[in-house]
Amino acid sequence: MARQLVEVIDRSGHVVHSYTITLEHGDCVEAEFEEVALVFAENHGLVPKSEHVHLRARCVK
């Protein structure tokens, strides 16, 4: 298993939420963790639906 802390950021550059993402396979790339974090943020209603296209994510190193 692989684990990574990922921040979801709004269009203003503010961190909306941080998630610790765990994926089953160990050879994950950062984009996989970031994609999961974006899906979580969208599904949890942290920002209006109209803002979903502006969200981005980054792995914290």
Protein Blocks (a to p, Z undefined) as FASTA:
>chain_A
ZZdddddddfkopafbdcddddfbfkbcfklmmmmmmmmmmmnopacfklmmmpccdddZ
Z
